[in-house]
Amino acid sequence: MHRRPRLILLAPAALAAGGALALAACSDGPQSAPRADDPACTRALAAAPPAVLGRGRTRLDVRGAAAWGDPRIVLRCGLPALAPTTEQCLTVDGVDWVIADPDADPVVFTAYGREPTAELSVPTAYGRSAASGALVDVVAVARALPSNGRTCD
């Protein structure tokens, strides 16, 4: 089966959500996502690994989130599902992830086709090439979130 390039149309709602995420990333620290208390996030975060990129869990007083290492690699759950997008998309162990800006710091990956969804922020201090490796460590969390049927295909 031939796979098409993973490009889909960008909806205005996705632009607005991306802007809000960028603002949250510029604040003093991670913020709780709008649906952080969603029971699906509680179940999904129970699958969070003890380590990401070889870094152990660190304390994070943010609802619906987990963190590892210093600087913190942060996984937040409870974000709205992504609308169709033209951003780069990759598949890791059956879960699609959108990369909003691979040149940003941190590199932010958002699970695609999940609702609510999760995002993983990986500081570039870990290396840009290693950032996507963190997805392998947290894929069980994203896989535990309900699918909305969208894929990057």
RAWORA-V916174 format. One record per backbone hydrogen bond with DSSP energy under -0.5 kcal/mol. NH is the residue of the N-H (numbers start at 1). CO is the residue of the C=O. Records with the same first field share a line. If there is no record, write none. Layout:
NH = CO  CO
This chain:
7 = 5
8 = 85
11 = 9  84
14 = 11
15 = 11
16 = 12
17 = 13
18 = 14
19 = 15
20 = 16
21 = 17
22 = 18
23 = 19
24 = 20
25 = 21
26 = 22  23
27 = 23  24
33 = 77
35 = 78
36 = 33
38 = 35
41 = 38
42 = 38
43 = 39
44 = 40
45 = 41
46 = 42
47 = 44
48 = 45
52 = 55
55 = 52
57 = 50
58 = 67
62 = 60
65 = 62
66 = 75
67 = 58
68 = 73
69 = 56
73 = 68
74 = 72  121
75 = 66
76 = 74  119
77 = 64
78 = 117
79 = 117
88 = 99
90 = 97
92 = 95
95 = 92
96 = 112
97 = 90
98 = 110
99 = 88
100 = 98  108
104 = 101
107 = 122
108 = 106
109 = 107  120
110 = 98
111 = 118
112 = 96
115 = 146
116 = 79
117 = 79
119 = 76
120 = 109
121 = 74
122 = 107  120
123 = 121
126 = 123
127 = 124
131 = 127
132 = 128
133 = 130
134 = 130  131
135 = 132
136 = 132  133
137 = 133
138 = 134
139 = 135
141 = 138
142 = 138
143 = 139
144 = 140
145 = 142
148 = 113
149 = 113
